[in-house]
Amino acid sequence: MTDKNLRPATLLVHQKTDRDPHTGASTVPIYQASTYHHAEGKAGEYDYARSGNPSRQQVEDAIALLEGGVRGFAYASGMAAIGSALALLKSGDHLIAPEDLYGGSWRYLNTVLPQQGITASFVDTTDLDKVAAAITPDTRAIFLETPSNPLFKITDLRGVAALARERRLLTFLDNTFMTPLLQRPLDLGIDVVIHSATKFLGGHSDLLAGLVTTADPELAKRLKHFQNAFGAVLAPFDSFLLNRGIKTLKLRLDAAQANAATLAARLAEHPAIDRVYYPGLADFPGRALHERQATGPGAVLSFELKETTGVRRLLERVRLPIIAPSLGGVETILTHCWSMSHAAIPAATKQELGIRETLVRISAGIEDVEDLWEDLEQALSV
């Protein structure tokens, strides 16, 4: 039996390395070492922790295995992963990105890349004609989110990948919302897949981590070179926590996704709610496309309240969810997008994109859904 024959739940538990090769221990130890002995003056597999560490190697091998990549890379945060992946670009290059995307990514593309001589254009990536029209002679890559954060716009990954191949452009996708269990971008033609492993992969709101993988050996060499040169790597203890979190991903995501589906359906019927964004709803505009490229709607949803005053009431009254700018934990996390996850985006831009002060995002946890609903319902009542 090979890894390719194993089903997702089995891969998550055993990964590529499921025990310490030196002792047989059931968990790869936390190799809290900054350097390694060079026997007879010759470097072995590991020589310095920035370049490689057995604890980090385990999660790097795991993300490559789960996404179908040739090599994985682990970083100190999701944004470190995004920045390191985009280091494949150089000064003078142009990048196309979605209008609707995570606020931290928007900030990086708008304030950091220009300092490196890289420009970015923001377009509606759900429209392939608009993506094609944004390509210039300097365009070298397309950065994507689908579903987008926080409005859940669905981009045709196969379509963008085909367009990019035709124009010889790189494609990057932030797959944090879906995880490798629900969406496999490399199989759809995407070049580089990125995760904020802080979220569902870690799953317990107790670490910061980012992961990147690719199926292209040449891109893998370039990513490794930058990772080693720049050094924003994941620490051994966080690697251990991430490895442990990955093992239970399927159980957690199955439960959280079921809760999200229930909450989305009930919120859609609530008199205080104007609109719910969730790919699992029957009337969700991008549902058919999403279902052609993903195997589930995920555990995150957004909704808009009818009245701005309802937001403050909700934030003051709700008791079970953590109110925070994150997602993917075992606990339900409620985010006021305007002031938290997308605070870096100017108010006028948020209004233009449809990210209003009445927009709230929920990352469903694994609590009993009836307790969650009772809490939300009392917090939404007038």
Secondary structure as GFF3:
##gff-version 3
##sequence-region A 1 382
A	DSSP	three_ten_helix	3	5	.	.	.	ID=ss1
A	DSSP	alpha_helix	8	14	.	.	.	ID=ss2
A	DSSP	three_ten_helix	39	41	.	.	.	ID=ss3
A	DSSP	alpha_helix	54	67	.	.	.	ID=ss4
A	DSSP	beta_strand	71	75	.	.	.	ID=ss5
A	DSSP	alpha_helix	78	85	.	.	.	ID=ss6
A	DSSP	three_ten_helix	86	88	.	.	.	ID=ss7
A	DSSP	beta_strand	94	98	.	.	.	ID=ss8
A	DSSP	alpha_helix	103	107	.	.	.	ID=ss9
A	DSSP	pi_helix	108	112	.	.	.	ID=ss10
A	DSSP	three_ten_helix	113	116	.	.	.	ID=ss11
A	DSSP	beta_strand	119	123	.	.	.	ID=ss12
A	DSSP	alpha_helix	128	134	.	.	.	ID=ss13
A	DSSP	beta_strand	139	145	.	.	.	ID=ss14
A	DSSP	alpha_helix	157	167	.	.	.	ID=ss15
A	DSSP	beta_strand	170	174	.	.	.	ID=ss16
A	DSSP	alpha_helix	179	182	.	.	.	ID=ss17
A	DSSP	three_ten_helix	185	188	.	.	.	ID=ss18
A	DSSP	beta_strand	192	196	.	.	.	ID=ss19
A	DSSP	beta_strand	210	214	.	.	.	ID=ss20
A	DSSP	alpha_helix	217	230	.	.	.	ID=ss21
A	DSSP	alpha_helix	236	247	.	.	.	ID=ss22
A	DSSP	alpha_helix	249	268	.	.	.	ID=ss23
A	DSSP	beta_strand	273	277	.	.	.	ID=ss24
A	DSSP	alpha_helix	287	293	.	.	.	ID=ss25
A	DSSP	beta_strand	300	305	.	.	.	ID=ss26
A	DSSP	alpha_helix	309	317	.	.	.	ID=ss27
A	DSSP	beta_strand	322	323	.	.	.	ID=ss28
A	DSSP	beta_strand	333	336	.	.	.	ID=ss29
A	DSSP	alpha_helix	347	353	.	.	.	ID=ss30
A	DSSP	beta_strand	359	363	.	.	.	ID=ss31
A	DSSP	alpha_helix	369	380	.	.	.	ID=ss32
###
